[in-house]
Amino acid sequence: MSMPFYVSPEQQMKDKADYARKGIARGRSVVVLQYDDGILFVADNPSRALHKISEIYDRIAFAAVGKYNEFENLRLGGVRYADINGFQYDRRDVTARGLANVYAQSLGTIFTETNKPYEVELVVAEVGEDAETDQIYRLTFDGSVADEHGYVAMGGQTESVAQALKDGYEEGASLEAALRTAVRALEAQDSDRRLEAKSLEVAVLDRNREHRLFRRLPARRIEELLAEGAGGSGSGSSESGEAGSSGPSVADVDDVLEDGEKD
């Protein structure tokens, strides 16, 4: 009769954490950073159908790396939480902090009580009246929460991306400058790679808008901003150009998933 195989709780937790970290590192990176008029989200993501960046509520957005089906389940749960609480109480009662707490409880329960942890890392961000009141929360696979300021990097070779953000980030930067910083940080993972507009998913929480502050930038607008940032001057201010831009471009649908992940 064979003896049961014993694994200590500490070893189980370590194995789960290593498994989740490896899964997250296989995905492509996402960066989130503050700029003068709000919060910018930039993902290395050629798909126009499967988003890593999404709106949750009026002033709140969500970004994720890892397994697409897992973070999509979390996104949908967050939308339901926001809608129910906004309806039952007041729209102002729906906050990034409250949403981050809900996600932390869910991820912590999944990590401790199931055999397979979620291979995801999240950012929940809320834009305030000014940069001082912006909120950016980073959540890891085990439910840990960090209150971030300035910038965040997730997925891929996180260390090199985060170092490039640290070197290039400036408080109060324009949208053009912030986007250039984000793209350079994503390119830091591979010195031979240059990211084009069609390979990027970009969105903003713009504090100058009314009601719904989340807006996706189409590839054409991304190209314009990168050109303006590189040339130092463009065809007018970024704010006036953005105001005329439309919603998401749903042109190139690339639904290739590698290893079950949305890369």
Phi, psi and omega in degrees: 000125183283146178280143177295143181276122183258133173234127182294152177304323180297318180292322177300314180297318180297316180297318178297316181296317179297319179298313181295317181298319179296319179296318180292321182294336180287338181281167177276155191281159171228138174237147178230129179211152179279145171227182191299328184252011179159219183233132182252137178239127180226125180239140170281093190205103181286347182286137175259000182249326184253104190269143170263345183237131184212157173278140174253314182205189188312310186243011190238137177228167190225135174226147185209156170228159179117214181284125185300312185297329181285313181283340173291322175299318179294319179300313181298320176297322178294320178297316179297316178302314182295315181297315182294314182291323177294327180283316184287326185245262180211148182300330180288345179281349178273113184232159176297325180297314178298318179294319179298322178296320178296314179296321180298318178296317181295312181293322178296319178294315179299318183295318186274330190253354179242161180289324182248118177285162173290135177266069185218155169221139188233155164234130171245123185232143176230127180274136181257191178291334176210176185299328181294333182258004172296147178233130177227118180242131178252130181239133179259174188303335183264006178093004177291143181237135175234135176271109187261157178224135175090294185203159178216143172235139180223150171074166179061217178272078190302322184297315182291324178293315181296322179294319178295323176295317180300319182289326188256347186288137175228132177295140177072018180293155175289168178299318180300312181295319180296320179295317177300317179299316180297315181294317178299323179294317179295324180286344182296342179289334183214108185297339182268355185261136175238122183274127176263168183303322183289347178264003185243143168250120186230136176213162179225154161255106187258112184291347180275349177278173178245149177063257181277115187264355181276137177209133174276148176256125177290162184304322181298318180292323177298316178300316180298316182294320179294322178293318179295318180295325181285323184273346180083345177210148181227198182268060180109175183286154181295325184295316181293326179290322182292324186300332181269355183282152184266189181285204187292146172271126183248048185275279189282108180264110180240101186253040178278124177247137177249126180055035178074008182255156170267098182271000000 
